[in-house]
Amino acid sequence: MPTPDNTVSLLIGGKVHSHWSRYDIDSDLLIPADAWHVELGLPDGQFPPVVTEGAAVEVRIGSDTVMTGRIDDISHETGKGGHTLSLSGRDGAAILTDCSAPVFSARQATLAGVVANIVKPLGISRIRIDAETTHAREKVAVEPGDTAWDTLVRAAEANGLWPWFEPDGTLVVGGPDYSRPPVATLILRRNGEGNNVQRLAVQRSMAERYSDITVLGQAHGTALEAGRNALRASVRDPAVKVYRPLVVIDHDADNAGIARARARKLLSDSRLKGLTLTAEVTGHRTSDGVLWQPGQRIHVISEPHGLDGVYFLMARRFRGGRGVGTTTALTLKEDGVWTLDAHPGTRGRKRLRLKTKDGKELEAIDVGGY
């Protein structure tokens, strides 16, 4: 198998820049605005004229695009050691986290319509709603002062979904497809046979875990129907054996479907807090030459930790540079529990299958709603 190309390059103004002395490229599905940072020595002191703050950037590893965004910061340092150019930037979510949402109101609004109203005025035109079903909102009103990202998140979570940006700059509102096969196997055996992990840490936690979650909402009145101020949806996580209730008031939950979706989204977020695997591997690709990318499913075998199962890749971080080698940090979470309503498949509406850390099936049970 040929050696994979892990050369990091930036495409700026039609020109390719590479051979960095250091680079750091981070991507996390739970944190908006994936970020990158590179450093380059300038022995002749020449500053590339096309490199300006706000310039469009495509970050590549080999021939693969890993991020599309803009330059945030430029640092040009001169000292006894020479000239150093440092660049950093973020993906398309940057403008959504930095800027206020457009003020608008709408009735009987679809998720696609709400998302378009939020992001298109800020220059984002490539949008994909990646979910089997979504809920229409009786009324949507965006007030001055909220960031575009916070407004987008509320619209997504009302449908049990989450927003992120693909490497090509497409905004996706949806969730992972857990039917996809794992892309790789990470191995850590005591005898060292087949090991391909430099480091593996496992953390289990009860913080921010909940046994019962209730969402309270209200429906706006219309010309044909009176409003309701007692909308309620509750879900239970049987994996939490201690009674740990959470009640959330959601003014955006204006029908039972939205309240139920929000409750299940909160439950899946709670489940994510329970288990975190952090692995460090050499290079930036799987054994099949595929770049590590959040959203992948990975089989993990670790004898010291007693693990043999499939986990979900929530975040990854590429690091490297001249004389330091290339490494990737992988953050893995429990498989099959995040954004439960994006691709329900054959699962019933009342019960959603989850899995415990030892592979046993659990159920997120809808215990009430009206």
N, C-alpha and C positions, 0 to 999 in steps of 0.2 A: 504494500500500500504506500503511495507517495506521501512524503512529509507534508502535512497540512500547512497552508499559508496563514500564519498568525500576524502578518504585518498590519499594523494599525495605521490608517491613513485618513486624512480629512479632505473632502472635496469642497473647496471654497472658491467661488467665482470662476468655476470651470477649471481650476488648477488643483492638482493633487499634492498634498503635503504629507510627508511620512518621516521615518527615521528619528523618532522621538527619543529623548534621553529618559523620559518617564511618562507613563500614561495610567489613567484610572477611569474606567467606564462602568457606571453603576446603573442597574435597572431593578426596580422593585414594584410589583403590582399594587402594593398597598400604599406606596408613597408617590404622590404626584410629581411630575417633572423629573424623569430620568436625567442623570447628569454625567458629564464627561470632563476630564481635565488632562491636558498634555503639557509637556515642557520640552523646549528645544534650544540647544546652544546655537548662538549666532557668532561664529568665529570672525566673520568679516563685518559684523555690525550692521548688516543690511536687514531692514524690516520689511517683510512682504507687503506691498501696497494694497493687496486685495483683502488683507486681514483687518477688518474693522468691526467694532462692536455692533451687534445687530445683524451681521452678515449671515446669510443662510449657510448651513453646514450639513453635510452628509458624512457620518462616521462609518467607516468600513473596517472590517477585518478580512484580509484577503480580498476576495471579490464579493463578499457578503455585506449588505448594509445592516448595521446594528442600531442606528439611531439617526433620526432626521430632526433638525432643530435650528437653533441660532446661537451665535457667540454671545455670551453674557459679559465676560470680563477679559481684558487683555492686560498683562503685566510685562513690562519691558525693564529688566534690571541690568545695570552695568556696575561692575566692580573689578577688583584685582583679578578675579577668576574669569573674567570675560563677560560676554553678553548672554543673557538668557531671556527667552520669550516664553511666557506661560499663557495658555488659553484655557478658558473653561466655558461651558454652556450647558443648555438643557434642551429637552425635546419639545414637542408641540404643546405640552401641558403648561409650559412656563408662562405663556401669556394668560392662560386661564387662572393660574394661581396668583399672578401679579395684578391683574386688572379686574375692575368691577364688571358685574354682569349687566347686559343691556336690560333696561327697565321695560317690561311688557306685561300684558295680561291676556288670557285666552280662556275660552270655555270649551268643554268636551275635547281637550287637547290630548293628542296621542304622544307617546314617548318620543317618536321620531320628530314630531313637530316641535316639541319643547326643546329637545337637544339642538335642533337646527336654529331655533330662535336665540339660543344662548351662545353658540360658538361661531356661527357663520359671520356675524358682524365683526368678529375678531380675526377673520381671515382663515378659518378652518372650514374647508369644504368637503374633505374626504371623511365620510361618516358611515359606520356600519352598526346596525342594531343586531346583535348576535344572540337572539333569544327566540324560543319557539312561540311564546305568547307575551303580550304586554297589556297593561291596564290603561284605559283612558281616564284622564283626570277631569272631574266636573268643572273645576276652576283652578287656574294657575295665575298667580300674581307675583312677579318679581319686584321687590322693593329696592330702592337705592341703598347702596352700602355693602351688599353681599358680593363676594368675589364670584367670578364666572365658574370656578372650579367647585366651590361649595354649592352653588345652585345646581350645577350638573350632577353632583353626587346625590343631592336630595331627590332629583328626578329619577336617577338610576335606582337608588335604594327603595323608592316607592314601588318598584317593580322587582325587588329582590336581586338587582344587578349591580354592576360596578363598571366605572369607566377606566380606560387606559389607552395608550397610544402604541400602535404597532411600529416596528422599525422603519417602515416606509412612510410614516407620518399619518396613517389612517387612525382616526378616533374610533375606538370600539366601545360599545356599551353592551355588556353581556356577561358571560361567565365561561369557565373552562368546560371542555368536553371530556368527561372522564372515561369515555369509551375508547379514546386513543391509546395505543399501546405505549409502554415505556420506551424511551429513546436510548437508555443506557442502564448499566448495572454498576453500582459502586460497591467495591469489595474491600473488607477489612477483616482478615483472618489472623489468628494468633500465630500460625506458622508462616505467615507471609506469602502463602501461595496465591497468586493472582491478584495481590493487593494493588489497587490503583488510587488509593486515597492517602494524601499526606497527613490529614488531620480530620477527625470527626468528633463533634461534641453534640450531646443530646441533653436537652433541657425540658423538664416537665414542670407545669405550674398550675396552681389553682386560682391565681389572681385573675380577676375579671372573667371568671367562669360563672355561669348562672344555671340553676336548675329549672327555673320558670321565668319566662319573659312575656310580658303583657304590653301591647301597644294600644293606646287610647287615642281615638281620632274623632273627627266630626265631619258631617256632610253638610254642604251649603244648600240652602233652600233654592228651589227653582219655581218657575211659573206653574209647574204641574205637580210639584212634590215639596212637602215641607222638609226643612233641614232636620238633621239628627245630630245630637251632641253626645251620644253614648256609644259610638262605634268602639268595638273591642275585639282584639284577637290575641290569643295566648298559645304559646308553644312550650313544650317541656323537653329537656334533655335528660334521658334516663342515665346517662353516663355520670352525671353529677349526683352523688349519693347524699350530699348534704343540702338542706333547703337553703338556696341562695336566690331569692327572687329579684327581678328587675322590672320596674314599670316605667315606660317611656310615653310621654305625651307628644304626639306627632300631629301638628296642625295641617300637614300636607296629606294625611291619610283621610281622604274624604269618601272612601267606600270600603266595604269589607275586604275586597280582594287586595287593595293596597295595604290595609292594616295587616293582613295575614302575611303578605310578601315581606313587609318591613320586619315583622316579628321573626320570620324565618331567616332573614338576612342578619339580624342581630344575633340570633342563635348560632349561625355559622361563624360569625366573627368571634363569638365567645369560644367556640370549639377550637378556633385557630390559636388561641392563647395557650392552650393546654400542652402543646408539643411543638418543639422547634429543633430541627437538626441543622447543624452548621458544618459543612464539609469544605475542605480545600483540596483542589486537584491541580495537576500540572497541565499547562496548556489551556486553550480556550474552546476545545471541541471534544465531542464524544469520540469513542473508538471508531465510529463510522464516519467521522469527519463533519458532524453536524455541530454548529455553534450552540453552546448552552444558551437557553432562552427561557425566561419566566413563562409559566404555563405548561411546561413539559412535565411528564410523569417519569419518575426514575425509580428503579428497583434498587434497594439498599440491602446489602448483606453485611452485618457486623457482628462477629462472634463476641467481642468484648461487651457490646451493648445488648446482645440478645435480639437483634433485629433481622428480620427477613421478610420484607414486604415492599409495597409500592408507595411512594410518597410524591407529593406535589411540589414542584419547584416554584417558589414564590418570588425569589430574588436571586440575582447573580451579579458578581462584580469581577470584571477583568482588570488585572494589574500586570504591569511589566515595564520593561525599559532596558536601556543599554547596560549589560553586565549583571542584570538581576533576574533574568529568566521570565517566564510567563506563567501566571497562576490564575485560577478562577475560584472565587469563594461562592459557594452555593448555600442558599437558605431554603430548607425543605419543611413542609408542613404536612399535617395529616391529609391523606388523599380522600377525595370525595365528599368534603364537607363545606367547601366555600362556594358562595352564590348558588344555592341549591335549586333555585327556580329557573335558571337559564336554560338548561337542557334536561328537563325532567324525564324524557323518554317514556318508559312504561310505568313509572312510579305513580301511585295514586295521589290525589290532592290532599288526602288526610294524613298520610304517613310518608315520610321521606327517609330512605335508608341511609344510615351512616355506618362507619366502622370504627371500632375501638383500636387502640394501639396494638392489641394482640390479634387483630383481624376479625374479631367477632362483630356481627352486625348489630347495630342499634337502630332506634327509630326516633326521629324528631316528630313528636306527636302534637297535632293541633288539638288543644284541649278546650277551646271555646272561642266563639266570635259571633258578633251580631252587629 
